[in-house]
Amino acid sequence: MTVQPRIGPDGSIAVEPDHPAVETPKTADEDPASEAPAPPSPAPPAGTTGGADATSAPHQPGPSADGGDVRPRTEAAGDPQSSDAAASVVDPAAARSAVALARLTGAPRSAELTVDAAEAASMPIPSSADTVDGPRSTSGTKPGWSGWHRVRTRLARRRIDARFTVANWFRWVVERWRRSLQLRVAVTTMLLSGLVVIIAGILSVGAISSGVLDSKRNAAHAEVINGVRVIQDQLAAAAPQDKNGLNRATQALLDTVGNRGAAAGLFSIVVVVQGATPSVSGSTDVADVPQQLRALVEQGKFADMFSPVRAGDGTFTKGLIVGAPVPRQQSAVQLYYLFPLEAEQRTLTLVRNTVLLTGILLVALLAVVALMVTRQVVRPVRVAAEVAERFASGRLRERMTVRGEDDLAALAASFNDMADSLQGQITKLEEMSRLQRRFTSDVSHELRTPLTTIRMATDVLHASRPDFEPHVARSAELLHAELDRFESLLADLLEISRYDAHVAVLEPDPIDLRSLVRSSVDTVAAVAERAHVGIEVDMPDGPVVADVDSRRVERILRNLLVNAVEHSEGRPVEVALRGDGRAVAVTVRDHGVGLRPGEAALVFDRFWRADLSRNRRTGGTGLGLSISLEDARLHGGWLHAWGRPGHGAQFRLTLPVHSGDPVVSSPLPIEPADVTRPGGAGQRTAPGWPA
Amino acid sequence: MKGRVLVVDDDPALAEMLGIVLRGEGFDPAFVADGGRALNSFREIKPDVVLLDLMLPGVSGIDVCKLIRAESGVPIIMLTAKSDTVDIVLGLESGADDYVVKPFKPKELVARMRARLRRTDEPPAESLAIGDVLIDVPGHSVSRDGQQIPLTPLEFDLLVALARKPRQVFTREVLLEQVWGYRHAADTRLVNVHVQRLRSKVERDPEHPEIVLTVRGVGYKAGPP
């Protein structure tokens, strides 16, 4: 018994007695669940399935039933030889190529796995037969290299995860947006009402603030005019020669008005006299008055300006500064009032916050209202959709509940009307179909019993025709022959009516198609002999098994063969059978006159005849190919016709090997190999499937 | 040999014509037109073969078939106007050995009757076994653990045909030829239904047959002896 080491996905090495036990490989493609991330610990459980099976490490330990025994998993399932051949130590070159592959595919897990495998491959292999402890003791020998690698791959994985999460989330949102009318209406309402609220808020806040500031300005102007009057009064009271008259007047203004303003925190005053130190009230400074304003006032204008002013505590706040010249003969005097706008600012902030809050609440409320309103509309629509779906799936008694008299009730009522009408129609059609079936069955029985009697009587007459007068004998012959035609016509009509009534049922059974070909050729042999036509059969040596309804396939083959013999003009008919694992095909070829352009599409039409002037040897019913086409369709297969004038015609039947599988290609070409005109004109039709 | 035939059919013209044909072929036909009286006539006449129309007034052909089969293994050939598989399988499952679909050719019917009658003439002399089922060919009996398993002659023939060549796989066509005696033209559904009927009698578990095994895509073979 040899001992083979196994290299695990984590770099672990398991050793077990070699035996040819091979299980079905459990690859990442087959079982996504096994793609769970490898545990980062240096000794993960041995049951982690690897993902790099394509290039290296054919022996990854698979999940084992008993937890201890690690069985080999190979790509070559069911082939013990290849399993043995692959049961060697992973060579580093293979592992490196696996790394390259992993880099190309960008699979972090594979990279981790295979690099570790390469690392492990360069490590000494324990010779003990210990399966589980072996890997644990060896895998930690190079922590630096494998640890670094693990960190790198884990980071990469996290980045990829994050991207996938965002992408998934985005996809989820888009999906919701596409599917939920409710969400769309709510979001649209929110956006539009938000826009309206923002515009309204900006306008109203703007109007309020300008109103507040205007009134402040008016009040300020009145105050300043008052101040100017006070100074003028003082100056007027003083003697014109009094040198200190101006100073006194200024002082009086500052003392009375200035102190009142400063005490109330309403304003402070600056008096500038040309050629003298400016006088101020409160904590203000002459530098607080902007030069621009001073220039205006010095020109003798009454002006104001918004500019920062000193508040009571010395800090600057927004303010209004009004300047006025005091009319005087000599040494010009300017009077400045500085109004801090703290109160107005507070008011405006309050207004703005109130508007903002109201707006947000309004928008949220509107969104909720939209959600609720659409919910009222959408819910009945959803219910209607569900009911319609159930109805469509065949539960014809499904109806919507009509509540109230609103539009939705009208919808429900119309839906129910529609359902009633549909149910009525369907029931009627079902009834008709049932009657049709009954009729078919009844006709079948009622016609067949007398026909049997006629048949037997005719046979008796036919058998004893030598005893008759010649004209009676000939009549008996004709009767006999025409009865055959009548019978086959009746049988074909009944068969096609069964298809028309959709009551034909497929009874597939696995069978070797060669036996069907053989028996149909045998059946047609007598007809072919009468027409002096040979039938050449080309079949593989091995069985060609497919799930088919042998009765129907035999009928198809019989019809194709009879048709070919009838049109063969005495030349041999060729039959070929091939299978390719997915489909089986039978071609029937004749070398007769062939089909004219456009005729290949017509051959499957009921009662269609290629040439009305030609006499019919076999007396087909004209329904054979139509029935064959239906038979092929019932199998989910194809029936194709090909033909070219002078080259004969070929019919090809293609059936799926497994009943119910679709046919995608045929093992045999529709054009015969002996027709070698390049480009292959001729006619091709695909009336069989897909229609 | 002048085989007695009981014709159970309600159509007088067909019955009369059948009579003419059968007499011409050397049979001795008797007629009954009513399913209710069919069993009494059967007991009275003791026919060698029964021709039975499936659609009868009174007791249906299926029921008549079951009643006759309950007390005799005599060959029963159904005459049916319905060629649908359901109808045919139903008839075969109720105990008929064979069927002909109307309108049949008289020669075909006679050939089938002869095939059914010929079989009883063979004098076999051997003893066979499949699994724990013992077949006494001359004694025409089948037993398991000493317990008799009642089989109709046709079922018996089918089992014997399989048992005689234990390793050979029989296609349905070959079985039709060997057991029923038909060259071509017969329907393989005959074989399927009879194999099922046989299994329901000889197998311990008809779902997992051990005596008559199916060879997928080919046919049937006997289980290991």
Interface residues (C-beta under 8 A of the other chain):
Chain A: S441 S444 H445 R448 T449 P450 L451 T452 T453 I454 R455 M456 A457 D459 V460 E487 V505 E507 D509 P510 I511 D512 S515 S519 D522 T523 P543 V545 S550 R551
Chain B: D11 A13 L14 M17 L18 I20 V21 G24 M55 L79 A81 K82 S83 T85 V101 K102 P103 F104 K105 P106 K107 T171 E173 H184 A185 D187 T188 R189 N192 R216 G217 V218
